[in-house]
Amino acid sequence: MRETAAATLPEGFEVKGIPGEQITSTRRSQARNAAVRGVRNSYHLSGRARDSIPPAGMSMAEYAHRLQALNPQYEVINEGNHVHIEPRG
């Protein structure tokens, strides 16, 4: 189940993406986070996380690799069915 991504991300959380990607999640409410089994202290609660899927024809591994190269200041995690990006640490 995909959720609607917020129109904007918090100031200072600026992720570079690639053409054709689809953002599937950014900011979540506590209720939504619980419904998707997000961790209690998820960066999604503050809007400082982004989940997305690659453009058609691109593997998740290649997508994660390209996002990490574009965003070395963030942790890029290939979750298998989406890529999660959050601040390091």
C-alpha positions as semicolon CSV with decimal commas, in nm:
position;residue;x (nm);y (nm);z (nm)
1;M;0,000;0,000;0,000
2;R;0,146;0,334;-0,102
3;E;0,081;0,653;0,083
4;T;0,063;1,000;-0,062
5;A;0,394;1,181;-0,033
6;A;0,401;1,528;0,115
7;A;0,437;1,808;-0,137
8;T;0,747;1,947;0,033
9;L;1,020;1,823;0,263
10;P;1,144;2,014;0,569
11;E;1,402;2,284;0,512
12;G;1,747;2,130;0,524
13;F;1,632;1,786;0,408
14;E;1,693;1,813;0,039
15;V;1,733;1,488;-0,147
16;K;1,850;1,477;-0,508
17;G;1,651;1,228;-0,711
18;I;1,652;1,094;-1,063
19;P;1,403;1,141;-1,346
20;G;1,116;0,894;-1,345
21;E;1,142;0,790;-0,980
22;Q;0,826;0,776;-0,770
23;I;0,829;0,907;-0,414
24;T;0,602;0,685;-0,206
25;S;0,639;0,828;0,146
26;T;0,775;1,132;0,325
27;R;0,613;1,274;0,640
28;R;0,388;1,039;0,837
29;S;0,150;1,089;1,125
30;Q;0,194;0,870;1,434
31;A;-0,115;0,672;1,330
32;R;0,009;0,618;0,975
33;N;0,354;0,521;1,099
34;A;0,200;0,259;1,329
35;A;-0,023;0,132;1,048
36;V;0,277;0,068;0,819
37;R;0,476;-0,079;1,113
38;G;0,731;0,202;1,110
39;V;0,979;0,219;1,396
40;R;0,876;0,432;1,693
41;N;1,144;0,698;1,633
42;S;1,113;0,700;1,252
43;Y;1,256;0,996;1,065
44;H;0,928;0,991;0,871
45;L;0,756;1,143;1,177
46;S;0,956;1,464;1,132
47;G;0,951;1,448;0,752
48;R;1,325;1,382;0,738
49;A;1,294;1,054;0,550
50;R;1,191;0,967;0,200
51;D;1,090;0,637;0,044
52;S;1,085;0,595;-0,331
53;I;1,093;0,345;-0,614
54;P;1,302;0,354;-0,931
55;P;1,189;0,443;-1,278
56;A;1,065;0,157;-1,493
57;G;1,345;-0,070;-1,608
58;M;1,594;0,019;-1,333
59;S;1,681;-0,233;-1,062
60;M;1,643;-0,140;-0,698
61;A;2,017;-0,199;-0,647
62;E;2,115;0,038;-0,929
63;Y;1,864;0,293;-0,804
64;A;2,002;0,283;-0,450
65;H;2,357;0,311;-0,582
66;R;2,272;0,616;-0,793
67;L;2,085;0,785;-0,508
68;Q;2,378;0,730;-0,271
69;A;2,617;0,884;-0,524
70;L;2,389;1,189;-0,555
71;N;2,331;1,218;-0,178
72;P;2,651;1,121;0,009
73;Q;2,539;1,319;0,314
74;Y;2,245;1,080;0,371
75;E;2,206;0,714;0,449
76;V;2,048;0,535;0,154
77;I;1,895;0,197;0,239
78;N;1,773;-0,053;-0,020
79;E;1,470;-0,206;0,153
80;G;1,404;-0,448;-0,133
81;N;1,074;-0,300;-0,250
82;H;1,174;0,065;-0,206
83;V;1,472;0,282;-0,118
84;H;1,469;0,471;0,212
85;I;1,679;0,787;0,262
86;E;1,742;0,949;0,602
87;P;2,006;1,156;0,781
88;R;2,319;0,968;0,885
89;G;2,354;0,880;1,249
